[in-house]
Amino acid sequence: MENQKKTETIYKQKIKTLDLRLKELKIKDRVMGIIKLVLLVIGLLTVFRVFSANPTFSLGLFVFCLLAFTASAVMHETIIRKIKYQKTLKTINENEIKYLHHEFPDSSATGEEFKNSDHFYASDLDIFGEKGLFHYVNRAVTAMGRRCLAEWLQLKAEVNETRRRQEAVKELSQKLDLRQTIAAHGMFIDDSSKKLHSLYRLLKEPFIILNKKWLMGFIVVWPVITISTLVLLIFKVSLMVFFSFVLSQMVVNKIFFKRVSHIYSLTSKSHKILKAYSRIIAEIETGNYTSEKLKQLKERLSVNEKKAPVCIRRFSILLEWFETRNGMLHFVVNNTLLWDLHCVFHIEKWRKQVAAHVPQWFDVIGEFEALSGFAGLYLNNPLWTMPEIHENSFRMEAANLGHPLIPEAERVCNNIELNQNGKTNGNLAIVTGPNMAGKSTFLRTVGVNTVLAFAGAPVCAERFIISPLNLFTSMQTSDSLDKHLSLFYAELQRLKMILEGLSHSEPVFFLIDEMLKGTNALDRQKGAIAMLKQLMRSCANGIIATHDLELTKLENPGEWKKSGGTYPQGIHIANYHFDGYIKEDKLLFDYRLKQGICESFNA
């Protein structure tokens, strides 16, 4: 708790600094408002000829007021943007304090859209959903960041990539200002997922102009000739010449109207979003990094010496020009300068030069945000550690392992070591104990920390060593009316998935809570024993929680012989338990994992 209080002090100090900045900006805001009001009043007085005794002075004063008001309005708008930005930073720090106390301020960042009941472990371990792991870790403010984090929490990374992420997370945990600056810029992006999808579609659209040389020449030459005919009016050339050129432009615009409108529909109101993205990319691109992963991300933001922030900002300016399509003067400008086709032409030129790299640039944002989420975990939880990935043989060893989603004051940590005899594979822990003693929570604790470890994140432990493996779970199985599945059949499907996982090159690590709950006691016992024997013969590794003491006998090689089987060489089975005790007529639990078999289920 003391360590988290130090982290909380960091956030509180930043809030204090931001409050001082906001106080200064609000004073400037009021001053600029007064200046604008004074200039407006003076300007109106000159319009109503209050100073008509000297018309020249009045006109000069009016022009001065107009220019000064315009400049003041621009400055005032800048101050207002700064106030919004500082308020956003303050909210970010206030939210971090809430996360420290296991409050979840952002109810929209639960990852509900990534839920998949058929995933190997995501549903059982509550990876997604309200107050789930994704909700706790996520600090992404862009669609790419949320998607990347969801992928990392569902797909084990290659070992070297995991280590690269770990180093990046350590470095980013010390770059709090950078992480918060990027988050603040991202919070000004509205409806980014839909707009981003439209922009990706735009990148794949066939060219309208670049593949038509005659049209490229036409949109350059024809507007020049059209404007030139206006100059010729001085020499008494008929106005009809000008209108004939305008008419020809109207015909061309009509021909390409549908295709131009389609391009506009894909880019409409996207320029502000792109400006925000360019600021985010600029922050990433200008950072100085020592870790290999962050250096790689930075390198991916350059194309032939062209910087991604500059390219994205230029694209946003092109789209802003295209937005004049909705203006009142659009009809005139478009039919004298072929404005729409010029905009499309420059957009297509931009696409040809850099569009192939745009998805990569946005992927960099996504990866950076995912790493930032892990970095936040590392900073907020100083007692957590980076796991060690052990490649040579199976290993699962943890000291003071706790569930990340349980507040530190309430969390009970445990030790676990599955390969005590140095067995390479075929390690099984059978956990017994009464209801509410902590069996299911312990399984989820192991599972969630395993997910974090393979994603490249810190884990809630003093020490955590684990080998590359494929995680499977069968814990929260339920019947499904929409899929017409009974509870028993749904459990069989999960167990089948575990067995199918044995065909993979990497070892299987399973977590099973009360196997075959959906059938009677005798069949459940026979089925569970048969299933565990099959898993052990296949050298799988895992933990099973059960009330059935018959399963604990599998630790004894002689028990295998009774059923006509042989105890597989090289495997290791160990029994653990949780128990309870009576104190002052109350049933209490210490939630401590102990070696051996539970002796009492009715403490």
N, C-alpha and C positions, 0 to 999 in steps of 0.2 A: 504493500500500500504506500509506503514511504517513497518508493521509486516512482510510482504513478503520480504522487503529489508533486514531485519535481517536474514531471512532464506537464502537469496541469498548470504549474507556475509559469512555464514557458508560454502557454496559450493565454493565460491571464495577462501577462506582461505585454503580449502583442495586442490584446484587446485594449489595454490601457493606452498604448501608443496610438492605436487607430482612433480611439476616442478623441485624443488631442488633435490629430490631423482633421478629423471630422469637425471639431469645434472651430478650427481655423477656416476650413472650407465653407462652413455655414455662415461665418461672418462675411467672407468674400461674396457668398451667394446673395446675402441681404444687401451688401454695398452695391453689387452689380445691378440688382433689381431697382434700387433707388436711382442709380445713374441712368438706367434705361428709361425710367419714369420721367426724370427731369428732362432728358433729351427729347422724349416724346411730347411733353407739354410745350417745350420751347419750339419744337418743330411745328406743332399744331397752331401755336400762336402766330408764327410767321405765315402760315397758310391763310389764317384769317386776318392778315394784314395789320396786326397790332403794331408792327414796326414799319408801316407803309410810308412814313415820312422819308425813309431812305430805302427805296426799292432795291438798289444794288446791295446794300448791307443785308436787307431781309433775305434776298436770294442767296447770298453767300452764307448767311447763318443757317438757312434751311438746308443747303447742300452739306454744310459742316455737320449739322444735327443728323442728317440722313446717314452720312458716312460713319459718324461716331456711333450712332445707334446700331448700325450693321456690325461694326467692329465689336461693340459691347455685347451684342447678341451672340456672336461667335465665341467670345471669351466666356460669357455666362454659360453657354452650352457646354463648353469644356469643363467648367467648374462643376456643373451638374453631373457630367459623366464621371468626374473624379469622385464626387460624393457617392454615387451609386457603386463605383468600384470599391471604395473604402468600406462601405456598408457591407458589400459582398464578402470582402476579406474578414470583416468582423463576424459575420454569420458563420463563415467557415471555421473560425477559431472557437466560437461558441458551440458549434456542432461537435468539434473534437472533444471538448470538455464533456459533452453529453455522452459521446462514445466511450470515454474513459469510465463513466459510471454505468456503462451498458444500457444506455438509453439509445433509441434509434430514431434520430430526428427526421430523416428523409424517408417518408413512407412510400415514395414512388420508386425507390431504388432496391426493391426486394428481389429482383431477378425472376419474378413470377413467370415472365414470358419464356424463360429458359427451362422450365420444369419439364421433365421427361420421366414418366413412371417406369419406362423400360430400361433406363440407364442402369449400369452395373451397380451403382451405389448412391447416386445423387438423392433419390427420394428417401432412402433409409436414413441417410446422415443429415437430412434437412439442409442440404447445400443451398437450395433456393426457397424463397418464401419469406414471409414476415419474420424478422428476428432470426433468420437463418445465417449460415456462414457468409454467403454472398452479401447479404444486407450489412453484416458487420464489417466486412473487408472493403466493400466497394466505396471508392471515392471518385469514380469516373463520372464526368459530366457530359461525355459524348457517347453516341451510340457505339462507336468503335471501341471505346474503352470498356463499356459494359459487356460487349460481345466477346472481347479478348479475355477479360477476367473470367467470364462464364466458361469459355473453352479451356482455359488453364485449369480451372477447378474440376473439369470433367475428363481431362485427357492428360495422362502422365507424360512429362517431358523427357527427352533423352537426357542421360546423366550429365553430359558436359553442358548442355543447355541449362539444366537445373542449377548447376554450379555457377554458370555465368549470371543467371538471374539472382542468385544469392548475393554475389558480389555487388551487383547493381543495386539491389535492395539496401544493402548496408550503406552504400554511398549515398543513395537518395534519401535515406533516413536522416542524414545530416544536412540535406538541402531543403529545409522546410519552406523557406521563402520561395524558392523556385516552384515547388509543388503547389503551394497555395496560389501563386501568381497564375499558373496554368489553370488551376481549378476556377479561379475568379473570372478569367477570360472566357472559359467554357460555359459559365453560368449565364452568359449573355447570348447563348445560342438557343434559339427557340425551334422546337419541332425538327431537330436536326436529322433524325432518322429518315423521315419522309423526304426532306430536301436532299439528303445525301443519296438516297436511292434514285431520285430523279437525276441528280448529277451523274451518277454512274451510268444511267441509261443514256444520257447525253453523250458520254464518251464513246458509246458504241454505235451511235447514230451514223448513217451514211452521210457523206459530205454533200452539200447542196451546191456549193460554189467551186471549191477547190478542184473538183473533177470536171469542170466546164470552163475551158480557157476563154471562150467567147464571152461568158458571163463575167469572168474576172476582169476582162478588158472593158466590158460594157459599164460596170458599176464605177469604174474609175473615170472613163472618158465622158460618159453621157452627162453626169452632173456638171462637169466643167463646161461642156458645151451649153447646157441649159442655163447656167448662170451667166455665161458669156452673152447669150441673146439679150439678157437684161441690159448689159452694157451697150449693146448695139442700138438700144432704143434712143440713145443720144444722137445716133446718126439716122434717126427716123425710120428704123426698121420696124415693120409691123409687129405689134404685140402678139399677133397670132402665131408668129414663129416661136416665141417663148412658150405659149400654151400648147403648141404641137409637141414640143419636147416634153413638157409636163405630162401630156396625155400619153406619150410613149412610155414614160416611167410608170404611170398608173397601170398601164397594160402589163408591164413586166411585174410590178408588185402584185397584181391580181393573179398572174400565173403562179407565182411562188407563195401566195398568201397562206395556203394550208400548211405547207412545209415550214415556213417561217414561224407561223403561229404554234406549230408543234414544238419547235425549238424553244420558243418563248415560254411555253407551258412548263418545260423542263427546267427552266432557269429563273422563272419569275420569283422575285423577292428573295433570291439566294445570295445577293451580294453582301448583305450584312453578316450572314452566317459565315461566308468565306473570309471576310475581314477578320472575324473572331478566330477562325481556324488559322489564318496567316499569323496572327499574334501568338497563338499557342505554338505553332511550328517555329516561329522566330525565337521564342523563349527556349525551346529544346535545342535549336540549332546553334544558339550563341553560348550555350553552357559549356563549361570545361569539365571533362570527365576523366577518371582514371580507370574505371572498370571497363572490361572488354565489351560487355553487352551495351552499355550506354554509348561507347565510342562507335559501335556498329550502327546503332540507331541514328546517331548524328550523321554518319557517312551516307546513310540511305536518303538523307534529305538534300543531297546535291546531285545534279545531273549536268554533265558537261560544263562544270563551273557555274551552272545556273543554280541559284539557291531557291529551295522550295518556298520559303516565305515570300520572296519577291515574285515568283511565278504565280502563286495563289492570289496575292494581292492584285497583280495585274489582271488576272482573270476576273476578280471581283469588280474591278473598275470597268472592264468590258461589259459585264452584266448590268452594272449600274447605268451605263450608257443605253443599254438595251431597254432598261426600265422606262425610258422616255416615251416608249410606245404608248403608254397610257396618258401622256401629256396632251394638253389642248392644242399645242402647235405641231403635234406629230403628223397630222395630215399634210401640212404645208412642207415640213422638213423632209418627210419621207418621199414626197412626190417631186421634190426638186433636187434632193441629194441622195436618193435611194438609201435612206438612213438604215432601215431594217436589214437590207442586204449587206451593207457595209459592216454592221454589227455582227451579222452571221459570219461574214468573211473573216473578220479578225478573230472571232471565237474559233472558227475552224483552223486558222493558222496556229492559234495557241494550242488547240487539241493536237495538231500534227506534231508540234515540237515537244510537248511535255505530257500529253494526256496519258500515255502509257505508264507514266510514273506516279500518277495521282493516287491510285489505290494503295501503292506502297507507302506514300507519304501519310495517308490516313491510317494505315496499319501501324506506322511508327507512333502516331498519337495514341492509338489503342494500347499498344504494348507499354508505352511510357505511363499511361494512366493505370494500367494493371500493376506495374511495378511500384507506382506511387502508393497504391492501396496497401501493398505488402510493406512498403517502407513506413507507412503510417502505423501499421501493427508493430513494427520493430521499435519505433520511437515510443509509442504509447505503452509498450509492455517491456520494460528494460530487463526483466527477469527471464523473458523468453530467449530461445536459442535458435541458431541455424542448425538444422539437422545434418548429420553426416551420412552421405550416400555410400554404402559399402558394396563394392562390385564383385568381390571374389567369390563369396558364397552367401547363402541366406543368413540374414541377421536381422533381428528385431529386438532392440534393447532401448528401454526408456527409463529415465530417472525423474521422479516428481512430475509425472505426466498428468496434465489436467485438461478439462474441456474448455476450449477458448471462449465459449459462449456463456459460461457460468462466471459471474463476478468473482474477482479475486478473493474477496472476504468470505465468500460462501464455497469456494472451490476446494475440493479435497483431491490431492494429487496422489498417484500411486506409481509403483515401480513394476516393470514387467520385462522379462527376458525369455524369449521363446527357444533360443538355441543354446541352452545352458551346457549341453554336452558337446557343443561344436558340430552338431549335425548340419549337413548342408541343406537338406530339405526334409519334409515330413515332420514338421514340428506342430504339435497341437496342444492348446491350452483349453481344458474343460473347466468352466466356471460355474459353480453351484451357489445356491443361496436363496433365502426367502424373497418374496415380492418386496419391492421398494428398497432393497438393500443396496442397489447400485450396479447390478449386473448389466442392464441395458445401457445405462449411462457410460459405463466403462467401455463397452464395445464401441459406442459412438465416439468416445474420447480417442480411442486408438484409431478409428476410421477417419475422423475429421483431421487429426494431426498428420495422418498418412497422406491425405489429400493435400494439405498445406505443404508438406515436405516435397512432394513430387511436383508441385506447382512452382517451387522456388521461394516459398515464403518461410518466415520464422514459425516455430511451433511452440506450443504452450508446454514447455518442459525444461528441466535443467540440463538434460542430455537426451538426445534422440538419435539412434543409429538404425538405419533401415536399408534393405537391399532393394534394387529395382524389382518390382513385382506388379502383378495385375490384381487390383483390389475388386472383390465381389462381396456383396452383402445380401442377406435375407433376414430382415428384421421387422419391418413394419408392413408385412404383407396383408392385404385386405381383398375382399371380394370386389368384383367389378361388374355392375349391372350393365353398363354400356357395352362391355366386351363379353358379357354372358359368362364370366369366370367365377367359380366358387372359390372360397378361401383356400381350400385344399389344393385345387388345381393351380391357383395362383402361386402357392408355395412351391409346388412341383416345378412350375416354370422357372422360378428363381433358382432352385437347386439344379435344374437342367442347365441353366446358364453357367453356373459354377463349374459343372462337369465339362461343359464344352470349352470353358476357358483353360482346361488342363492341356488342350492341344497346342496352346501357344508356347513359344520358345522360352518365355520368362516364367518364373514360378507363380503359382496362384496363391493369393493370401485372402482367406475368406473370414467373414464375421457373420455368425449365425445366431440368432436369438430365438430359443425355443423352437427347434425344428419340428415341422409337421403339426402345427397347432390345430389344424383343421380336421383332425381325425381322432379316433378313440385312443385311449391310453396304451392299450396293448399294441395296436398297429403302429402308433407313434414310436413306441420304444423299439420295436423290431426294425422299422424303417430308418430310424435315426442311427441305430447301430450299424446297419448295412451301409448307409450312406457314408458314415464316418470311416468305416473300414475301406470303402472304395477310395475315398479321398486320401487316406493314409497310404494305401498301396500305390497311389499315383504320386506320392511324395508331395502332396499339397501342404500348405501351411495355414494355420488359422486359429481362431478362437471361437468356441461355442458356449453360449450361456444356456443352462438347463436346470430344471427341477428334478430331472430323472437321474437318480443315483446309479442306475444300471450302466449309464454311459461312462461313469467314472471308473468302472472296472476295466475299461479298455487300456488303462495304464499298465495293467498286469498282463504280460505275455501269455500266462496260463489261461486267461479268459478267452483268448483267441482260439486256443486249441479245443476248448469245449464245443465250439461251434464248427469244428472241423477245419479251422483256418490256421494260418501261421502268422506269427508276429513279424511284419516286414522288417528286414534288416535296415539299420540306419535311421529309423524314425525315432521320434522322442515325443512321448505323451506325458503331460503333467497336469495335476489337478490344483485348482485354486478355488477360493470361495470368498464370499461376503457373508457376514452374519449380523444379527441384531442382539439386543440385550434388553432386559427389563430393569427399569429404574423408577421407583416410586409409582408402580403400576402403569408405567408408560413404556410402550415399545419404541426403542431408539436404535439408530444405526450410526456406525462410525464411518461407513463408506470406504473402509480400508481393505485392500486386496490382500488376502492371506494365502499361504500355501496349504495344500491339503483339501479334503472334502468337507463340505458343510455338514455339521453333525445335527443341527436342529433347524427345521424350517418353520418352527412355531415359537420363536423366541418370545 
